[in-house]
Amino acid sequence: MTHGRLLLGATPLGQPSDASPRLTDALARADVVAAEDTRRVRKLARALEVRIAGRVISLFDQVEAERVPALVDEVKSGATVLVVSDAGMPVISDPGYRLVVACVEAGLPVTCLPGPSAVTTALAVSGLPSDRFCFEGFPPRKASARRTWLASLADEPRTCVFFESPRRLAACLRDAVEELGGARSAAVCRELTKVHEEVVRGPLEELAAWAADGVLGEITVVLAGAIPRADLPALVTRVEELVADGVRVKDACGEVAAAHPGVRSRQLYDALLRSRNG
């Protein structure tokens, strides 16, 4: 028997024209389209002027586990099953993981139709280092668990990308200031690729103040990696050397910070004061 295959299709974040030709073709040809929201995938198909010929079923978090066996059987019987989420790449903090695992364990073909991803899009426009990064999904909803989660990032050297609900963004940023310090650089990306796209960059303290009155839309946060604590004394020493050569303290902090991505001038200034007063 010739097996079918499981396709993972990345869908546009906001602009239908960002859909790949392969996704458009898969929507028209797949035997089964398993969608996080069946209404959204039908709306996307209309925008792309494509008719979905196959059966459309829902595949959201609450039903994924129970739907997996039947979908695996579909692939075993020769069907092409296309999985799509509301926006971006399925499986990445979206439904589809259980189905992928089940198909892999059954030795069935699994392939991906690459395309939009809020994770890499936000990272690209954040202005923060992108050579090494980690993705953390969604922060915990409860405040105590969220603060513990943020504390675990205090010494993470890689740039960190995570999603957050607009309803919880202000609280999350306030907690981030408490756990990571107000000077840590970050970017809040709102409504990526859409008409009202907005990217707000700055230290966490400024971002927390900006979000305090409420924010709407799909949110992706990019957080600068931590500067190893052991490096700060060395950087402060370099500031002191520049000051000894006649450079103003403010200018010396700015010069050293500019040479070390992720370090803020204010952070060095505060560390310098602590070392002098200690």
N, C-alpha and C positions, 0 to 999 in steps of 0.2 A: 504494500500500500504506500502511495506517495503522500507524505504528510504535507499539511499546509504550513503556515508560518504566522508568527506573531510580529506585528509591526508596531513600533512606538513612534507616533507622529507628533513632532513639535508644532504647536499652533501659534499664531501671531499673538503678541502681547496686547496689541491694540489696533494695529492697522492691518486689515485683511490682505493688503497687497504684499505684506511680508511673508505670506504663505509660500512655501516652496512649490514648484511644479510637481514634485514627487508626492507631496501631501495632497495636492489637488487631484492627482491621478488616483491616489490610494482611496480617497473619499468616494470616488466614482466606481472603483473596482472591488473594494473589499467586500467580502461576504458578510462580515459582521463589523459594525463600528461600535466599540465600547467607549462611551463618553462620560466624563465626569458630570456633565449637564447636557442632556439630549437637546434641550432647547437651544443652547449656545452653539452646538455643532451644526444644527440645522440652519441657524442664522448665519454662521460662517459659510456654509455651503451655498446659501443664497447669494451672499456677497461675492463669492468666487464663481458664481454662475455654473455650479456643478450640481448634478443630481446624484444623491446618495442612493445607489441601487440596492445595497445590502440591508440587512436588518440592523436597526439602531437600538442599543440597549444602554441602560445607565450603569455606570461603574464608579460609584463614589465610595468614600471610606466605609460607610456603614453597611454596604452590601457587597463589597469586593470579595470578602472571604467566602461568602455563600455562592457567588457567581463563578469563582475560579474553576471548580471541577467541570462545569458544563462548557466553559470556554476552552479549557484544555482538550476536552473531547472534540470540540469543533475543529481545533487545529489538527488533532490526530486524524480526523476524518477527511482532511484535505482542505479545510477552509482557511482563508486569509482573514485574520482578526486584527483590526486596526484599533489601537488604544490612543485616545486623545484626552487631554485635560482641558480645563477652561482656557488656559493661556500658558504658553511656554512648553517646556519638556515634561511629559508625564513621568511619573515615578519620583521625580525630584520634589519632595514634600507634597506630592500629589498621588492619587491612586495609580496602581499598576504594578507595584513591587511584588506583591504576593503572586500575581499572575506570571510575572517574569520568572520568579523562582520556580514556580510549578512547571513551567515550560522547559526551563533549563534542566531541572531534575528529570523530566520525562524525555530528554534528548531531542526536543523539538526546536526548529529554527526560530531564532529571535533576532530581529534586526531593527535598526533605527532610521527614521527619516529625520535627519538633523535640521535644526532651525533655531528659532528664537528661544532665548533663555533669559529670564530676569536676573539670574545670578551673574552671568558673564557680562550682560549689558550694563548692569549697575556698576560692576567692577571697572569696566572700561571707561565710564564717564565720571567715576568718583574722584579721580585725581590722586588716588592713593596707590602705593606700590602694588603691582599686579604680577610680579614674577613668582611669588608664592602666596597662596591664599587657602583658606578653609571655608567650608560652608556648614552652617550650624542649624539650618532649618528654621523652626519657630522657637522663640524663647518660651519657657514655661509660663502658664497663665497666672499662677498664684505668685504673689509678691515675694514671699520668702524663698520659694524655689527659683524664681527669676534672679534674685540677688545672688543666690548660690551659683547659679549658672554664669552670671556675669563675672563673679569672682574667679571662676575657673579660667576666664579669658585674660586675667590681669597680667599674666606672664607669657601669653601666646604671641610669639614673634611674627606670625603670618597675618596678613590682612584677613579680616573675617567678614563674611557676608551672611546676612540672615534676613528672614522675612518677619514682619510684625503687623498685627492688626492695627488699623488706624485708631481704633478705640483704645488700644493699650500703648500706643507709641509714646505719648507724653510720660506715662508712668515708667515705661521702660527706660527712656532717656534720663529721667530723674534718678532712677536706680543706677544707671550706668555712671552718672556723675559721682555718686556715692561710692561705688565699688571700684571704678577705674580712674577717677580723677577728672575734673572738668576740662583739663587741657588736652586730653586724648583726642586726636583728630578723627573725624567721621564724616560721612555723607549720607543724607536721607534722600532716597530717590522715590519720587511719587509719580504714579501714572506713566511709567516708562513707555515711550513711543506713541503716547496718545496726545490728543489736542492740548491737554492741560499738563503736559509733562513738566516736572519741576525737580531740580537737583539742588539741594541746599547743603553747602559744605562749611565746615568750621569745627571748632572745638566742641566737645560734648556739652559744655556749659551753655554755649550760645544756641546749640540745636535744641536743648531742653527748653530754653526760654521761648524759642520760636514755636515749638510744638505745644506749648502750655495751653493755648486757647482751642486746641483741637485741630486735627488734620483729616482730610478726606482722601479716599482713593487707595489704590494698591500700593503698598509700601515695601521697599527693599532698603535695608540699612547696610552700609559698608563701614567697617570699623578698622582704624589703623592698627597695625601690629604693635605690641609693646616693645619699648626699648629696654633691653636687658638692664636690670637694676644695677648690675655691677659696672655698667658703662657710664652711668651718670657721674660718679666721682671723677672719672677720667676726663669727661667733658667739662666738668666744673674746673678742673685743674687747667685745662686749655683756655677757658675763659679768663682765669686769673693770670695766666701768662700774657694774654693779649692786653689785659688791663695794665699789667706791669710795664708793657711796652708803650703805654700811653693811649690805648683805645678806650673809649667810654664804655662803661659796663653794659649799657643797653645795646650798643653797637657790637660789642664782643659777643654777647649772647646771641644776637641775630646772625652774626657771621658763623658761629659754631653750629647753630641750629640749621642754617642753610646748607651746611656741609654734611648733615646727618638726617636723611629723610625720616619723618616720623617724630623728630624731636622739635618741640616748640620753644621759641625764645623765652616765653613766660615760664615754661617748665624749668629751663636752665637758670633763669633769674631767681626763682623761688628756691631751687637747690643751692644756689650760690649764697643766698641769705642764710639758709639753714646751716651751711658749712661755716659761715663766718660767725654765726651766733652760737654754734654748738661748742 
